Amino acid sequence: MVVLHYTAMKSASAALATLCNPANEVSAHYLIAEDGEVLSLVPEAMRAWHAGAGRWGTETDVNSRSIGIEIANDGYSPFAAAQMNALEEVLDGIRARWAIRPERVIGHSDMAPGRKIDPGGRFDWRRLAMTGLSVWPAAAGQGDPSEFAVHARTFGYTATDDPDLLLSVFRLRFRPWATGPVDAVDAGIAAHLAQLYPVDVNAAWA
């Protein structure tokens, strides 16, 4: 699994100082600077302390089963083209080395709803999906709102039982502009994702 983050700091250099300070007890495998420079901080085969408490599918120890990528961003600004280009190259390499399926490239908010919101509503998930590096529900239709939670959890959102929080974190990734109660569009997206990408408990990096 790969978990994507934003640094929520003023610069990549500030984030680097934080990530390299043992007293902070936080680390990541990669840091991508504003200009696209990629800094390798922890070997991929080693555990990095980037995810914290949370869950995705059946996996409760995400730190031990994932590669963490920090992207220098304040949490409000668009992600630079150079950063997205670099991220695509890094993900290409990671997926080739570890056979990680695109649906297992997730955001920090996906596995830690209510605690984390990165990489946030400005992150371009659709771009990654267009190159096979993540997933996007391009073919989703209308669905039954009463089945939304079941399908969202089948896809992997198992870190919360709060229906409002579940909807919020799901929309943060797939419909950040949407408001109001769960609707047929949310339900259709969730059903589409659950059908194509159900959690595989036997996957090596599930």
C-alpha positions as CSV (number, residue, x, y, z in Angstrom):
1,M,0.0,0.0,0.0
2,V,1.1,3.6,-0.6
3,V,-0.2,6.5,1.5
4,L,0.0,10.0,0.2
5,H,0.4,13.0,2.5
6,Y,0.8,16.8,2.3
7,T,3.3,18.3,4.7
8,A,1.1,21.3,5.9
9,M,4.3,23.3,6.3
10,K,5.7,26.4,4.7
11,S,8.4,24.7,2.7
12,A,10.0,21.4,1.8
13,S,13.1,22.4,3.8
14,A,11.0,22.9,6.9
15,A,9.3,19.6,6.4
16,L,12.7,17.9,5.9
17,A,13.9,19.2,9.2
18,T,10.8,17.8,11.0
19,L,11.0,14.5,9.3
20,C,14.7,14.0,10.0
21,N,14.5,15.0,13.7
22,P,14.2,11.8,15.8
23,A,12.6,13.7,18.6
24,N,9.5,14.2,16.4
25,E,8.9,10.5,15.9
26,V,7.6,11.0,12.4
27,S,9.1,10.0,9.1
28,A,8.3,9.1,5.5
29,H,9.9,7.1,2.7
30,Y,9.9,10.1,0.3
31,L,9.5,13.8,0.4
32,I,8.7,15.7,-2.8
33,A,9.7,19.3,-2.8
34,E,7.8,22.2,-4.5
35,D,10.1,22.1,-7.6
36,G,9.7,18.3,-8.0
37,E,12.9,17.3,-6.3
38,V,12.5,13.8,-4.7
39,L,14.2,13.2,-1.4
40,S,14.5,9.5,-0.3
41,L,14.5,9.5,3.5
42,V,13.7,5.9,4.5
43,P,14.4,2.7,2.5
44,E,11.2,1.3,1.1
45,A,11.7,-2.1,2.8
46,M,11.9,-0.4,6.2
47,R,9.1,0.9,8.3
48,A,8.5,4.7,8.4
49,W,6.3,6.5,11.0
50,H,4.1,8.3,8.5
51,A,0.5,6.9,8.9
52,G,-0.2,6.8,12.6
53,A,-3.4,5.3,14.0
54,G,-6.0,4.3,11.4
55,R,-7.2,1.5,9.2
56,W,-7.7,0.6,5.6
57,G,-9.7,-2.5,4.8
58,T,-8.6,-5.2,7.2
59,E,-5.2,-3.6,7.8
60,T,-4.8,-1.9,11.2
61,D,-1.0,-1.5,11.2
62,V,-0.7,0.7,8.1
63,N,2.8,1.9,9.1
64,S,4.1,-1.6,8.7
65,R,2.3,-2.3,5.4
66,S,2.8,0.9,3.4
67,I,5.2,3.3,1.8
68,G,4.6,6.9,2.8
69,I,5.1,9.9,0.4
70,E,5.0,13.4,1.8
71,I,4.3,16.2,-0.8
72,A,5.4,19.7,0.2
73,N,2.1,21.7,0.3
74,D,0.5,24.0,2.8
75,G,-2.9,22.2,2.5
76,Y,-4.6,25.0,0.7
77,S,-2.6,25.6,-2.5
78,P,-2.8,23.6,-5.8
79,F,-0.1,21.0,-6.2
80,A,2.6,22.1,-8.6
81,A,2.9,20.4,-12.0
82,A,6.5,19.5,-11.2
83,Q,5.4,17.8,-8.0
84,M,2.7,15.8,-9.7
85,N,5.2,14.7,-12.5
86,A,7.7,13.6,-9.8
87,L,5.0,11.8,-7.9
88,E,4.0,9.8,-10.9
89,E,7.6,8.8,-11.5
90,V,8.0,7.7,-7.9
91,L,4.7,5.8,-7.9
92,D,5.7,4.1,-11.1
93,G,8.8,2.8,-9.5
94,I,7.2,1.7,-6.3
95,R,4.4,-0.1,-8.0
96,A,6.8,-2.0,-10.2
97,R,9.0,-3.0,-7.3
98,W,6.2,-4.1,-5.0
99,A,3.3,-5.0,-7.3
100,I,1.0,-2.6,-5.6
101,R,-2.4,-2.3,-7.3
102,P,-3.7,1.2,-8.1
103,E,-6.6,0.9,-5.6
104,R,-4.0,0.5,-2.8
105,V,-2.7,4.0,-3.4
106,I,-4.7,6.0,-0.9
107,G,-4.7,9.3,1.0
108,H,-3.9,9.8,4.7
109,S,-7.4,10.9,5.2
110,D,-8.8,7.6,3.7
111,M,-7.2,5.6,6.5
112,A,-7.4,8.1,9.3
113,P,-10.8,9.9,8.9
114,G,-11.4,12.7,11.4
115,R,-7.8,12.8,12.4
116,K,-6.2,13.6,9.0
117,I,-7.4,15.4,5.9
118,D,-4.3,15.2,3.6
119,P,-3.6,15.2,0.7
120,G,-6.8,17.2,0.7
121,G,-9.4,18.5,-1.7
122,R,-6.9,20.2,-4.0
123,F,-5.1,16.9,-4.8
124,D,-5.6,15.6,-8.3
125,W,-6.6,12.0,-7.9
126,R,-8.2,11.8,-11.3
127,R,-4.8,12.6,-12.9
128,L,-3.2,9.7,-11.1
129,A,-6.0,7.4,-12.2
130,M,-5.6,8.4,-15.8
131,T,-2.1,6.9,-15.8
132,G,-3.1,3.8,-13.8
133,L,-1.5,5.0,-10.6
134,S,-4.7,5.2,-8.6
135,V,-8.5,4.8,-9.2
136,W,-11.2,7.1,-10.2
137,P,-14.9,6.3,-10.6
138,A,-15.3,7.5,-14.2
139,A,-18.1,5.1,-15.1
140,A,-20.1,5.4,-11.9
141,G,-23.9,5.9,-12.2
142,Q,-26.7,6.5,-9.7
143,G,-27.0,4.3,-6.7
144,D,-29.1,3.7,-3.6
145,P,-28.0,6.1,-0.8
146,S,-29.1,3.5,1.8
147,E,-26.3,1.2,0.5
148,F,-23.6,3.9,0.5
149,A,-21.9,2.9,3.7
150,V,-21.8,-0.8,2.9
151,H,-20.1,-0.2,-0.5
152,A,-17.7,2.4,0.9
153,R,-16.5,-0.1,3.5
154,T,-16.2,-2.8,0.9
155,F,-13.8,-0.5,-1.0
156,G,-11.7,0.0,2.1
157,Y,-13.2,2.8,4.3
158,T,-13.3,0.8,7.6
159,A,-11.7,3.3,10.0
160,T,-15.0,4.8,11.2
161,D,-18.5,3.8,12.0
162,D,-19.7,7.4,12.0
163,P,-21.9,7.8,8.8
164,D,-21.4,11.5,8.6
165,L,-17.6,11.2,8.9
166,L,-17.6,8.4,6.4
167,L,-19.4,10.5,3.9
168,S,-17.1,13.5,4.6
169,V,-13.9,11.6,4.1
170,F,-15.2,9.8,1.0
171,R,-16.2,13.1,-0.6
172,L,-12.9,14.7,0.3
173,R,-11.3,12.4,-2.2
174,F,-14.0,11.8,-4.8
175,R,-16.4,14.8,-4.5
176,P,-14.8,17.6,-2.5
177,W,-17.3,20.2,-3.9
178,A,-20.4,18.2,-2.8
179,T,-22.6,19.2,0.2
180,G,-25.6,17.9,2.0
181,P,-26.7,14.4,2.9
182,V,-25.5,11.3,1.0
183,D,-27.1,11.2,-2.4
184,A,-27.4,8.9,-5.4
185,V,-24.1,10.1,-6.9
186,D,-22.2,9.3,-3.8
187,A,-23.9,5.9,-3.7
188,G,-23.2,5.2,-7.3
189,I,-19.5,6.0,-6.9
190,A,-19.2,3.8,-3.8
191,A,-21.0,0.9,-5.5
192,H,-18.8,1.2,-8.6
193,L,-15.6,1.2,-6.5
194,A,-16.8,-1.7,-4.3
195,Q,-17.6,-3.8,-7.4
196,L,-14.3,-3.2,-9.1
197,Y,-11.9,-2.9,-6.1
198,P,-13.2,-4.9,-3.1
199,V,-10.8,-5.2,-0.3
200,D,-8.6,-8.3,-0.8
201,V,-7.7,-9.7,2.5
202,N,-5.1,-12.0,0.9
203,A,-3.2,-9.2,-0.9
204,A,0.4,-8.8,0.2
205,W,0.1,-5.1,0.6
206,A,-3.7,-4.9,1.2
